[in-house]
Amino acid sequence: MNMSRTRERLVVIGGDAAGMSAASQARRLKGPDELEIVAFERGHFTSYSACGIPYWVGGDVTDRDELIARTPEEHRARGIDLRLRTEVTELDPDGQRVRARDLESGEESWTSYDRLVIATGARPIRPDMPGVDAAGVHGVQTLDDGQALLDTLEGTRGRRAVVVGAGYIGVEMAEALINRGYEVTVVNRGSEPMSTLDPDMGRLVHEAMEGLGITMVNDAEVTKILTGEDGRVRAVVTQDREFPADVVVLGIGVRPETALAKAAGLPLGPHGGLLTDRSMRVRGHEDIWSGGDCVEVLDLVSGQERHIPLGTHANKHGQVIGTNVGGGYATFPGVVGTAVSKVCDLEIARTGLREKDAHRVGLRFEAVTIESTSRAGYYPNASAMTVKMLAERRTGRLLGVQIVGREGAGKRVDIAAVALTAGMTVEQMTALDLGYAPPFSPVWDPVLVAARKAAAKVRGSS
């Protein structure tokens, strides 16, 4: 600790979910007389929902500010020295200081710390290809990105959009652009959209997207982006085709933003994310914590480290970090990989391992797929859903669940998420006492129908 100061200083790099949750929680536990908090954010906004950006772009959320949970002014009112448009350019762990540049004035200065939180998030993958930086080509990661895309949509006369990538962001942005009246083509490297699902379940998403008028182009890799004489995008090119485009959205995915950490010699995992212990302290560094999209987390099902950039995890990481920095004790045990999304009225959910995940870690398993309905079949507006379940051979331990269906399908994945966290077998799941009434579920909930089928298959393979 720097003895020239009478109070400790916490420095936070990154002003969104993990960083400001950590700062806010530390402030709850320690007042300004005990702990000085300085937070650096290179953008214009803090504590916002990046997950809500596609719904803002698509018009479901009408006002950008609805996505902001806490404004910079609110953070400052609580005694946090929040510095916007300020980018940290260097970490000096040995000297316990960070160098930051004011993006408006260009001035740089060092700030010392007693405790440091790295919450630098993730950056959209921008493939190294001709034209990727042209006007009209957008990544969608921050509110600034969302505003830039909206400005392009409002200033473009053409109505042709190409989305590159068919993961969560790609699928959600395709829906947003359809809602805005664009003709949408999605170019996807994989055999089916939503690579977080097995291909047989991804096929259901593919069919639904085409039913909405979205053109799906699978097994295709973009090689370059063509521009017109005005420097704006005019087409996306794959190995053998060309797709006209007035706007391009990159939905290829994200990577941990850990260049600063790597340069400072901090430990990174196989996916490029920072490695921490259960208290979210960076391994080997007593005074540095990290959380959010820049870290790797323990997968409780496979036992391996994974990079899963989700706001749910980031907020939990921040709470854990803030509690520990503030003198309390908290841990983050890991995740099971739960995620849910939608494309118009189709709900898409998954938790645990896919088939290729289970193969990769050497697990032998049985897989079953069932068709069911969201309500009792005779009740009005019952809709179909498909549930796929993986269970370990011999033990019957639940390994993963994927659900694709209409209203009432997606959040059923939470049943499986709890079962995975508890280490339940599919046989044990069949006895779960779930809520039933015809407006909400068939007598046998679809997840339990899948569990019964999986349990029978496990018994038959033993």
C-alpha positions as CSV (number, residue, x, y, z in Angstrom):
1,M,0.0,0.0,0.0
2,N,1.2,3.5,-0.8
3,M,1.8,5.0,2.6
4,S,1.8,8.6,1.2
5,R,-2.0,8.4,1.2
6,T,-4.2,8.0,4.3
7,R,-6.8,6.0,2.5
8,E,-6.6,3.2,-0.1
9,R,-7.2,3.8,-3.7
10,L,-9.1,1.4,-5.9
11,V,-8.7,1.9,-9.7
12,V,-11.2,0.3,-12.0
13,I,-10.5,-0.1,-15.8
14,G,-13.9,-0.3,-17.6
15,G,-17.1,1.4,-16.8
16,D,-19.8,-1.2,-17.6
17,A,-21.2,-4.2,-15.8
18,A,-18.3,-5.8,-14.0
19,G,-16.3,-2.7,-13.4
20,M,-19.0,-0.5,-12.0
21,S,-20.7,-3.3,-10.1
22,A,-17.3,-3.8,-8.4
23,A,-16.9,-0.1,-7.7
24,S,-20.5,0.3,-6.4
25,Q,-20.3,-2.8,-4.1
26,A,-16.9,-1.6,-2.7
27,R,-18.4,1.8,-2.1
28,R,-21.3,0.2,-0.2
29,L,-18.9,-1.5,2.1
30,K,-16.3,1.3,2.5
31,G,-17.0,5.0,2.6
32,P,-15.0,7.7,0.8
33,D,-13.0,8.3,3.9
34,E,-11.7,4.7,3.8
35,L,-11.5,4.0,0.1
36,E,-11.0,6.3,-2.9
37,I,-12.4,4.9,-6.2
38,V,-11.2,6.0,-9.6
39,A,-12.8,4.5,-12.7
40,F,-11.6,4.9,-16.3
41,E,-14.0,4.4,-19.2
42,R,-13.0,5.1,-22.8
43,G,-16.6,5.5,-24.0
44,H,-19.4,7.9,-23.4
45,F,-21.6,5.6,-21.2
46,T,-21.5,3.5,-18.1
47,S,-23.5,0.6,-16.6
48,Y,-25.6,-0.2,-19.7
49,S,-27.1,-3.3,-21.2
50,A,-25.1,-4.3,-24.2
51,C,-27.5,-7.2,-24.6
52,G,-30.3,-4.8,-25.3
53,I,-28.6,-3.1,-28.2
54,P,-30.2,-5.3,-30.9
55,Y,-33.7,-4.5,-29.5
56,W,-32.9,-0.8,-29.5
57,V,-31.7,-0.9,-33.1
58,G,-34.8,-2.9,-34.0
59,G,-37.2,-0.5,-32.4
60,D,-38.4,-2.7,-29.5
61,V,-36.6,-0.3,-27.1
62,T,-37.3,3.2,-28.3
63,D,-34.9,5.3,-26.2
64,R,-31.2,4.5,-25.8
65,D,-31.2,5.8,-22.2
66,E,-33.6,3.0,-21.3
67,L,-30.6,0.6,-21.6
68,I,-28.6,2.6,-19.0
69,A,-28.9,1.3,-15.5
70,R,-26.8,4.0,-13.8
71,T,-25.5,7.2,-15.3
72,P,-22.1,8.7,-14.8
73,E,-23.6,11.4,-12.7
74,E,-25.2,8.8,-10.4
75,H,-21.9,7.0,-9.9
76,R,-20.2,10.3,-9.2
77,A,-22.8,11.3,-6.7
78,R,-21.9,8.1,-4.7
79,G,-18.3,9.2,-4.4
80,I,-16.8,7.4,-7.4
81,D,-14.3,9.5,-9.5
82,L,-15.5,8.4,-12.9
83,R,-13.5,9.6,-15.9
84,L,-15.2,9.2,-19.2
85,R,-13.4,9.2,-22.6
86,T,-10.2,8.2,-20.8
87,E,-8.4,5.1,-22.1
88,V,-5.9,3.2,-20.0
89,T,-2.9,2.5,-22.2
90,E,-0.4,0.8,-19.9
91,L,-0.4,-1.3,-16.7
92,D,2.6,-1.3,-14.3
93,P,1.8,-4.1,-11.7
94,D,5.3,-3.8,-10.1
95,G,4.8,0.0,-9.6
96,Q,1.1,-0.4,-8.8
97,R,0.1,2.3,-11.3
98,V,-1.8,2.7,-14.6
99,R,-1.2,5.2,-17.4
100,A,-4.3,6.7,-19.0
101,R,-4.9,9.0,-21.9
102,D,-7.7,11.6,-22.1
103,L,-9.2,10.9,-25.6
104,E,-10.3,14.5,-26.0
105,S,-7.1,16.4,-25.1
106,G,-4.6,13.6,-25.7
107,E,-2.9,14.3,-22.3
108,E,-1.5,11.2,-20.5
109,S,-0.8,10.7,-16.8
110,W,-0.1,7.9,-14.3
111,T,-2.4,7.0,-11.5
112,S,-1.3,4.8,-8.6
113,Y,-3.4,2.2,-7.0
114,D,-3.6,0.0,-3.9
115,R,-6.1,-2.3,-5.6
116,L,-6.9,-2.7,-9.3
117,V,-9.9,-4.1,-11.1
118,I,-9.5,-5.0,-14.8
119,A,-12.9,-5.0,-16.5
120,T,-12.0,-4.2,-20.1
121,G,-14.6,-6.4,-21.6
122,A,-14.4,-8.0,-25.1
123,R,-13.9,-6.7,-28.5
124,P,-15.9,-7.7,-31.7
125,I,-13.9,-9.9,-34.0
126,R,-13.1,-7.9,-37.2
127,P,-11.6,-10.3,-39.8
128,D,-8.5,-9.1,-41.5
129,M,-9.9,-8.6,-45.0
130,P,-10.1,-5.8,-47.6
131,G,-12.9,-3.3,-46.9
132,V,-13.7,-4.4,-43.4
133,D,-13.1,-0.8,-42.1
134,A,-15.3,0.8,-44.8
135,A,-18.1,3.2,-44.0
136,G,-21.3,1.2,-43.5
137,V,-19.6,-1.8,-41.8
138,H,-20.4,-2.1,-38.1
139,G,-19.6,-4.1,-35.1
140,V,-22.2,-4.0,-32.3
141,Q,-20.6,-4.1,-28.8
142,T,-21.1,-0.8,-27.1
143,L,-23.8,1.9,-27.0
144,D,-21.5,4.0,-29.2
145,D,-21.5,1.2,-31.7
146,G,-25.3,1.0,-31.6
147,Q,-25.6,4.7,-32.2
148,A,-23.2,4.6,-35.1
149,L,-25.2,1.8,-36.7
150,L,-28.5,3.7,-36.2
151,D,-27.0,6.7,-37.8
152,T,-26.0,4.6,-40.8
153,L,-29.5,3.1,-41.1
154,E,-31.2,6.4,-40.9
155,G,-28.8,8.0,-43.5
156,T,-28.8,5.1,-46.0
157,R,-31.3,5.1,-48.9
158,G,-30.7,1.4,-49.8
159,R,-32.5,-1.4,-47.9
160,R,-30.1,-4.3,-48.3
161,A,-28.3,-5.6,-45.2
162,V,-25.8,-8.4,-44.8
163,V,-25.0,-9.8,-41.4
164,V,-21.7,-11.7,-41.2
165,G,-22.0,-14.5,-38.6
166,A,-25.0,-16.3,-37.1
167,G,-24.3,-16.5,-33.4
168,Y,-26.4,-14.6,-30.8
169,I,-25.5,-11.2,-32.1
170,G,-25.9,-12.1,-35.7
171,V,-29.3,-13.7,-35.3
172,E,-30.6,-10.9,-33.1
173,M,-29.3,-8.2,-35.5
174,A,-30.9,-10.0,-38.4
175,E,-34.2,-9.7,-36.6
176,A,-33.6,-6.1,-35.8
177,L,-32.9,-5.3,-39.4
178,I,-36.0,-7.2,-40.6
179,N,-38.0,-5.1,-38.2
180,R,-36.5,-2.0,-39.8
181,G,-37.7,-3.1,-43.2
182,Y,-34.4,-4.3,-44.6
183,E,-33.8,-7.1,-47.0
184,V,-31.5,-9.3,-44.8
185,T,-28.9,-11.9,-45.8
186,V,-26.9,-13.8,-43.1
187,V,-23.6,-15.2,-44.2
188,N,-22.5,-18.0,-41.8
189,R,-19.3,-20.1,-41.7
190,G,-21.0,-22.9,-40.0
191,S,-23.3,-25.6,-41.3
192,E,-26.2,-24.1,-39.4
193,P,-26.9,-20.9,-37.4
194,M,-26.3,-20.7,-33.7
195,S,-23.1,-22.7,-33.3
196,T,-23.8,-22.8,-29.5
197,L,-26.4,-25.5,-30.5
198,D,-25.8,-28.8,-32.1
199,P,-26.4,-28.7,-35.9
200,D,-29.7,-30.6,-35.7
201,M,-31.1,-28.0,-33.4
202,G,-29.5,-25.2,-35.4
203,R,-31.4,-26.4,-38.4
204,L,-34.7,-25.5,-36.6
205,V,-33.4,-21.9,-36.2
206,H,-32.4,-21.9,-39.9
207,E,-35.9,-22.9,-41.0
208,A,-37.5,-20.3,-38.7
209,M,-35.2,-17.5,-40.0
210,E,-36.0,-18.3,-43.6
211,G,-39.7,-18.3,-42.7
212,L,-39.2,-14.7,-41.6
213,G,-37.8,-13.8,-45.0
214,I,-34.1,-13.8,-44.0
215,T,-31.8,-15.4,-46.6
216,M,-29.5,-17.9,-44.8
217,V,-26.2,-18.7,-46.5
218,N,-24.3,-21.4,-44.6
219,D,-20.9,-23.0,-45.1
220,A,-19.7,-19.7,-46.5
221,E,-16.8,-17.5,-45.5
222,V,-16.6,-13.8,-46.4
223,T,-13.3,-13.0,-48.2
224,K,-13.7,-9.3,-48.8
225,I,-16.0,-6.3,-48.7
226,L,-16.4,-4.2,-51.8
227,T,-16.8,-0.4,-51.7
228,G,-18.1,2.1,-54.1
229,E,-16.4,5.3,-55.3
230,D,-17.8,7.1,-52.2
231,G,-15.9,4.6,-50.0
232,R,-19.1,3.1,-48.6
233,V,-19.8,-0.6,-48.6
234,R,-21.6,-1.9,-51.7
235,A,-21.2,-5.8,-51.5
236,V,-20.0,-8.7,-49.4
237,V,-18.0,-11.3,-51.3
238,T,-17.6,-15.0,-50.3
239,Q,-15.5,-17.7,-52.1
240,D,-18.0,-18.0,-54.9
241,R,-20.8,-15.4,-54.5
242,E,-21.3,-11.7,-54.1
243,F,-24.1,-10.2,-52.0
244,P,-25.1,-6.5,-52.5
245,A,-25.2,-4.5,-49.3
246,D,-26.0,-1.0,-48.2
247,V,-25.0,-1.9,-44.6
248,V,-23.0,-4.7,-43.1
249,V,-23.2,-5.9,-39.5
250,L,-20.4,-8.0,-38.1
251,G,-21.8,-10.7,-35.7
252,I,-18.8,-13.0,-35.8
253,G,-18.3,-13.0,-32.1
254,V,-16.0,-11.4,-29.6
255,R,-12.6,-12.0,-28.0
256,P,-11.4,-11.0,-24.5
257,E,-10.0,-7.4,-24.5
258,T,-6.7,-8.4,-22.7
259,A,-4.0,-6.6,-24.7
260,L,-3.1,-4.5,-21.7
261,A,-3.0,-7.5,-19.4
262,K,-0.9,-9.5,-21.8
263,A,1.6,-6.6,-22.2
264,A,1.8,-6.4,-18.4
265,G,2.6,-10.1,-18.1
266,L,-0.7,-11.1,-16.4
267,P,-1.8,-14.8,-16.8
268,L,-4.1,-15.6,-19.7
269,G,-6.0,-18.8,-20.5
270,P,-6.3,-20.8,-23.7
271,H,-9.0,-18.5,-25.0
272,G,-7.1,-15.3,-24.3
273,G,-9.0,-14.3,-21.2
274,L,-7.5,-13.4,-17.8
275,L,-7.2,-16.3,-15.3
276,T,-8.5,-15.7,-11.8
277,D,-9.1,-17.6,-8.6
278,R,-12.6,-18.0,-7.2
279,S,-12.5,-14.7,-5.5
280,M,-11.9,-13.2,-9.0
281,R,-8.4,-12.2,-8.0
282,V,-5.9,-12.5,-10.9
283,R,-3.8,-15.5,-10.3
284,G,-0.4,-14.6,-8.7
285,H,-1.4,-11.0,-8.0
286,E,-2.7,-10.1,-4.6
287,D,-3.8,-6.6,-5.5
288,I,-5.4,-7.2,-8.9
289,W,-8.9,-8.5,-9.6
290,S,-10.7,-9.0,-12.9
291,G,-14.2,-9.8,-14.1
292,G,-16.6,-9.7,-17.0
293,D,-16.0,-10.5,-20.7
294,C,-12.2,-10.2,-20.3
295,V,-11.9,-13.3,-18.0
296,E,-12.2,-17.1,-18.4
297,V,-14.4,-19.0,-16.0
298,L,-14.7,-22.5,-14.8
299,D,-17.3,-24.7,-16.6
300,L,-18.8,-26.8,-13.9
301,V,-19.9,-29.5,-16.3
302,S,-16.6,-30.1,-18.2
303,G,-14.2,-28.9,-15.5
304,Q,-12.4,-26.7,-18.0
305,E,-11.9,-23.0,-18.4
306,R,-14.2,-21.2,-20.9
307,H,-14.8,-17.7,-22.2
308,I,-18.5,-16.9,-22.0
309,P,-19.2,-13.2,-22.4
310,L,-22.6,-12.6,-20.8
311,G,-23.9,-9.7,-18.7
312,T,-25.2,-12.1,-16.1
313,H,-21.7,-13.3,-15.3
314,A,-20.2,-9.8,-15.5
315,N,-22.6,-8.4,-12.8
316,K,-21.9,-11.4,-10.5
317,H,-18.2,-11.0,-11.0
318,G,-18.4,-7.4,-10.1
319,Q,-20.4,-8.1,-6.9
320,V,-17.8,-10.7,-5.9
321,I,-14.9,-8.4,-6.6
322,G,-16.5,-5.4,-4.8
323,T,-17.2,-7.5,-1.8
324,N,-13.7,-8.7,-1.5
325,V,-12.1,-5.3,-2.2
326,G,-14.5,-3.8,0.4
327,G,-13.3,-6.2,3.1
328,G,-15.9,-8.9,2.9
329,Y,-15.6,-12.4,1.4
330,A,-17.3,-13.8,-1.7
331,T,-16.5,-16.3,-4.5
332,F,-17.7,-17.1,-8.0
333,P,-17.8,-20.9,-8.3
334,G,-18.3,-21.1,-12.1
335,V,-21.0,-21.5,-14.8
336,V,-22.9,-24.2,-16.6
337,G,-23.1,-22.2,-19.9
338,T,-26.8,-21.1,-19.9
339,A,-27.9,-18.7,-22.6
340,V,-31.3,-17.8,-24.2
341,S,-32.1,-15.8,-27.2
342,K,-34.8,-15.3,-29.8
343,V,-35.5,-14.5,-33.4
344,C,-38.9,-12.9,-33.6
345,D,-41.2,-15.4,-31.8
346,L,-38.8,-18.4,-31.9
347,E,-37.0,-18.9,-28.6
348,I,-33.6,-20.5,-28.5
349,A,-32.0,-21.8,-25.3
350,R,-29.1,-23.9,-24.2
351,T,-27.2,-25.0,-21.1
352,G,-24.3,-27.4,-20.4
353,L,-22.4,-29.2,-23.1
354,R,-23.1,-29.8,-26.8
355,E,-22.2,-33.1,-28.4
356,K,-18.8,-31.8,-29.6
357,D,-18.1,-30.3,-26.2
358,A,-18.7,-33.7,-24.5
359,H,-16.5,-35.5,-27.1
360,R,-13.7,-33.0,-26.7
361,V,-13.4,-33.6,-22.9
362,G,-13.7,-37.4,-23.3
363,L,-17.2,-37.9,-22.0
364,R,-19.3,-40.8,-23.3
365,F,-23.0,-39.9,-23.5
366,E,-26.4,-40.6,-24.7
367,A,-28.4,-38.0,-26.6
368,V,-32.2,-37.8,-27.0
369,T,-34.5,-35.4,-28.7
370,I,-38.3,-35.0,-28.0
371,E,-41.1,-33.0,-29.4
372,S,-43.7,-31.5,-27.0
373,T,-45.8,-28.4,-26.4
374,S,-45.7,-25.4,-24.2
375,R,-49.1,-26.0,-22.7
376,A,-51.5,-28.9,-22.5
377,G,-52.2,-29.9,-26.1
378,Y,-55.9,-29.1,-25.8
379,Y,-55.3,-25.6,-24.3
380,P,-55.6,-22.6,-26.7
381,N,-52.3,-21.4,-28.2
382,A,-50.2,-24.4,-27.2
383,S,-47.0,-24.2,-29.3
384,A,-44.5,-26.9,-30.3
385,M,-41.0,-27.1,-28.9
386,T,-38.1,-29.4,-29.4
387,V,-35.9,-30.5,-26.5
388,K,-32.5,-32.2,-26.8
389,M,-30.8,-33.7,-23.8
390,L,-27.4,-35.2,-23.2
391,A,-26.7,-37.6,-20.3
392,E,-23.5,-39.4,-19.3
393,R,-23.4,-43.1,-20.0
394,R,-23.6,-45.4,-17.0
395,T,-23.9,-42.5,-14.4
396,G,-26.8,-40.8,-16.1
397,R,-25.4,-37.4,-15.1
398,L,-27.1,-34.6,-17.0
399,L,-24.6,-33.0,-19.4
400,G,-26.6,-30.5,-21.4
401,V,-30.0,-29.3,-22.8
402,Q,-31.0,-27.4,-25.9
403,I,-34.5,-26.1,-26.5
404,V,-36.0,-24.5,-29.6
405,G,-39.7,-23.5,-29.7
406,R,-42.2,-20.7,-29.5
407,E,-43.6,-18.8,-26.5
408,G,-42.9,-20.5,-23.2
409,A,-39.9,-22.6,-24.5
410,G,-36.8,-20.6,-23.7
411,K,-37.0,-20.1,-20.0
412,R,-37.6,-23.8,-19.4
413,V,-33.8,-24.1,-19.8
414,D,-33.5,-22.8,-16.3
415,I,-34.8,-26.1,-15.0
416,A,-31.9,-27.8,-16.6
417,A,-29.4,-25.1,-15.5
418,V,-30.4,-25.8,-11.8
419,A,-30.1,-29.6,-12.4
420,L,-26.7,-29.2,-13.9
421,T,-25.5,-27.0,-11.1
422,A,-26.7,-29.5,-8.6
423,G,-25.1,-32.4,-10.5
424,M,-28.4,-34.3,-10.9
425,T,-28.9,-37.4,-13.0
426,V,-31.6,-37.6,-15.6
427,E,-33.3,-40.2,-13.4
428,Q,-33.4,-37.8,-10.5
429,M,-34.8,-35.1,-12.8
430,T,-37.8,-37.3,-13.7
431,A,-39.0,-36.9,-10.1
432,L,-38.8,-33.1,-10.0
433,D,-42.0,-31.5,-8.6
434,L,-42.6,-28.8,-11.2
435,G,-45.6,-26.6,-11.4
436,Y,-48.4,-27.8,-13.6
437,A,-51.7,-26.4,-14.9
438,P,-52.9,-26.7,-18.5
439,P,-52.2,-23.0,-19.4
440,F,-48.5,-23.4,-18.4
441,S,-47.5,-27.0,-19.2
442,P,-48.5,-30.5,-20.2
443,V,-48.8,-32.9,-17.3
444,W,-45.3,-34.0,-18.1
445,D,-43.2,-30.9,-18.7
446,P,-41.2,-31.1,-21.9
447,V,-37.9,-31.1,-20.0
448,L,-39.0,-34.0,-17.9
449,V,-40.2,-35.9,-21.0
450,A,-36.7,-35.6,-22.3
451,A,-35.3,-36.7,-18.9
452,R,-37.5,-39.8,-19.0
453,K,-36.3,-40.7,-22.5
454,A,-32.7,-40.0,-21.6
455,A,-32.9,-42.1,-18.4
456,A,-34.4,-45.0,-20.3
457,K,-31.6,-44.8,-22.9
458,V,-28.9,-44.7,-20.1
459,R,-30.5,-47.8,-18.5
460,G,-30.5,-49.5,-21.8
461,S,-26.8,-48.8,-22.5
462,S,-25.6,-49.9,-19.1
